[in-house]
């Protein structure tokens, strides 16, 4: 008779522990999870939520290594996070802290994500946790942004879009007057309303940039730089959209202001901005490779 191999037992135990903890999370947090997905389906400002979980799982699988035993420090941190998740949920469910509905949902989803992160740490160990740190933190995008944070972001996008469009008109020699979120050029007055702030495509651009930077780059500061550039780029692309739409309306056909390009053309400008991000990542990756080549050359010279 041959003895059964035992080397897979720790790994199987880790997966079992993680599965049990995740099952517990669905049992206690299924309502806020369903509410968040429903919110993402009906409100364009939260569409990105639908992408976060599958992207995070994919990134974890791409960087997966066999789990190692969890040290005492890893277990302690994991248990602290599990306790934090429970405490956050109790604060809302027992109404210990009175919160409006949107903040209640955000708090419950934050608790759920915290539970998932803690479950991963407790189950697979600190080494696996460090490797999967980005996709685990990326799960925070599943937390719906509450109104008290979202409203200032939308206002900044509105103001930034108006300013960038005004600059484009000025650069092209088009007389322009600004009054708050109103832009007036000869023959047309454009109001950049909340719905025109491009919050949905801006969030999607930032989220997509984070994923591409994580996959394509190794240097932390280069990743941070690319992501930082994506934020103003999202404002510029919306200003460019306003500029193009206004110019087409006044110089080509008035129907552009009410046509499909106005209401459904956002994807075009998103793709333009995404192409700029891809170009920036390509440049950053080339400099990264060149830097590594120089380091390898210097190391070889030092050994001579």
N, C-alpha and C positions, 0 to 999 in steps of 0.2 A: 504494500500500500504506500501511496505517496502522500506526504503531508501537504495541506493546502497552503499556498503562499499567504503570508500575513502582511506583506508590505503595502497592500492596498487598503488594509483595515483602517489606518488613521485617516486616509483620504475619504473613504466611504463614510466614516463617522463624522468627518467635517461637513460633507455634503448633506448628510442626514440632519445634523444639528442646524445647518443653515436653512434647509427646507422646512423644518419645524418652526423656526423663528419667523420665516417669511409667511408661513401659513397662519401663524398667530397674528401677524400684522394685517393680513387680509381680513381676519375675523374681526378685529377691533377697529380698523380704519377703512373698511370698504366703502362706507358712505362718503367720506371726504374725497376718496380716490375717484369714485364715480362722478361726484359733483365737479371735480376738477376737469375730468375728461368732457363732461357735458358743457362746462364753461368754455373749454377750448373749441368745441364744435360750434357753439352759437356766437362767440365773441372773437373777432379776429385778433384782438389784442393778446389773446392767450393761445393762439394756434400752435405756437412752438412747444407747448406742453406735450402734445401728442407724439413728438419726436424723441423726447428726452430718454424715456425708459429703454426703447429698442437701441438707441445709439449707445447708451451707457453699457448695456449688456454686451453689445458688439465689441466695444473698446476693451472691456474686461476680458472677453474671450481672446482677443488678439494678443493681449499681454499676459495671458494666463500661464502660471507655473504651478507645479504641484505644491499643495499647501504644506506648511511646516507647523510643528507644535507651537501653540500660542504661549508666549512667555507670560510671567506674572504681570508685567507692566501692560502688555497688550490686553490681557483679560480684565485688568482693573479699569483701563480706559474704556473698554467695551461695555463693562457693566455700568460705568458711570453714564455713558451715552444711552444705554437702555433705560436707566432710571430717569434720565432727562426727558426722553421721549414720553414716558409714562406721566411724568410730572406736568409736561406741557399739555398733554391731553386732559388730565384731570382739572387743570386750571380753567380750561374752556368748558368741559362737560359739566362740572360742578358750579360753573359761573362764579368762581372765586374772583376772577377778573372779568369785568363786563367789557365785552368787545363787540363792535358791529359785525354783521354777518361775514363780510369779506375778510376781516381780520381773523375771525374764528376759523374760516376755511384755511387761510394761510398758516395759522398756528398748528392746526391739525395735520396739514400736509408736511409742515416742517418736522413735526413729531414723527410722522411716518418715515420720512427720509432719514431722520436721525436713527430710527429703529433699524432700518435697512443697513445703514453704514455700520452701526454697532454689531448687527448680526454677522456681517461679513468679517469684521475684526475678531469677534469672539470665535467664529467658526474656522477661519482659515489662517489666522495668525498675523503678526505684525509685518512680516516680510511681504506677504501677499497684499496686505492692506496698503503698504507703501507703493507697490507696483501699480495698484488700482486706485491710487489716490485721486487722480484726475477724474476718471469716470464716476467715482463715488461722489466727489464734490459736484460734478456736473449734474447729478440728480437734484441738486437744489433748484435747478430751473423748473422742476415740477411744482414748486411752491408758487401758487398764483400771487402775482404782485398786488398787494392791497392798494386801495384807492389813494391813501395818503402818500404813497410812494410813486404810484403810477401817474397821478395828475401832474406833479412837478416835472416828471420825465417828458410827458406829452407837451407841456408848456415849453420846455427847453427845445424840443424838436420843432414845435411851431415857430418859435422865435428864431432858431437857427436856420430853418428852411427859408423863412422870410428874408433874413439877412443875406444868406447865400444867393438867393434868387435876385435880390436887389443888386448885389455886387456883379452878378452876371449881366444884368441889364445895363449897369453902368459901364462895364468893360466893353460891351457891344455898342455903346453910344446911344442907348435907348433912354429917353427921359423917363424917370421913375420917381414917384413920391410914395413915402411909406407913412402909414398911420396905424400903429400897433401891428395887427396881423393883416392889414389891408395894404395891397400894393396897387398903385395906379400908374398905368402907362397909357400913351395916346390910344384911345379907342377901347380901353378895357380896365376894369377894376377887379382884382382877384382877392378873395378872402381865403387865407389859409386857416380853415376851421380845424377843430379837433380831429375830425374824420380824415383830414388831409395831412395830418402830422406824420403819417407813414410809420406809426408805432409798430405795426405788425411786421412789415418788411425790415425795419431797423432791428428789432429783436431777433428775427430770423437770420439777419446778416451777422450779428454778433455771435449768435449760437453756432452758426455754420463756420464762421472764422475760427472759433475756439476749437472745434473738432478738427478742421483742416490743419491748424497750427500744431495741434497735439500729435496728429498722425505724421506730418511731414517734417517737423523740426525737432531737434533734440535740445538745443540751447534754450534755457529758461527765459533769458532776457529777450531773445529773438521772438519767442512765442508771445511774451508780454507786449513787445513792440507792435507786432502784427495785430493783436487784439485791440490795443489802444488806438491804432490807426483806423480800425473798422468803425469805431464810434463816431468820430467826426465825418468819416466817409458816408455813413448812413444819413447824416444831415445834408451833406453836399449833394448826394444823389437826389434827395427830395427837392432841394432848391433847383437843381438842374431840370427835374421833371416839371416844376412850376414854370420855369423859364421857357422850356420847349413848348409846353401847352399854350402859354400866353402868346408866344411868337407865332405859332401855327394859327391860333385863333384870329390874331390881328393882321397877319400877313398872307394867310392862305384861305381859310374858310372859318366862318363863325361857328360852324357845327362842331368843331373840335372841342369846344368848351363843354359840350353836353354829350359828346360821342363816346365810343368804346375806349379810345385811348385815354380819356380822362378817368373813366370808372374801372377799366380793366387793364390799363397799361402799366400798372405798378411792377409787374413781373419783368418787364423790359429793363427798367432802371435797376431793379434788384440784380439782374444778371450782369449788367454793366458794372455795378459796384463789386459783385462777386468776382468778375474777371480781374478787376483791379487788385482785389485781395489775393487771388491766385498768382498774379504777376509779382506782387510783393513777397509772397511766400517763396516763389521760385528764386527771386533775388536773394532772399535770406538764406535759402538752402544752399545756393552757390557759394555765398560767403562763408557759410558754415563748413562746407567741404574744403574750401580753400584754407580756412583756418586750421582744420584738422591736418591737412597736407603739410602746412608749414610747421605745425607742432611735431609731426612725424619726422620731417626733415631735420628739425633742430635736435630732436632726440637722437637721431642717427648720427648727426655730427658730434654730439656730446659723447657718444660711445667710442668714437675713433681715438 
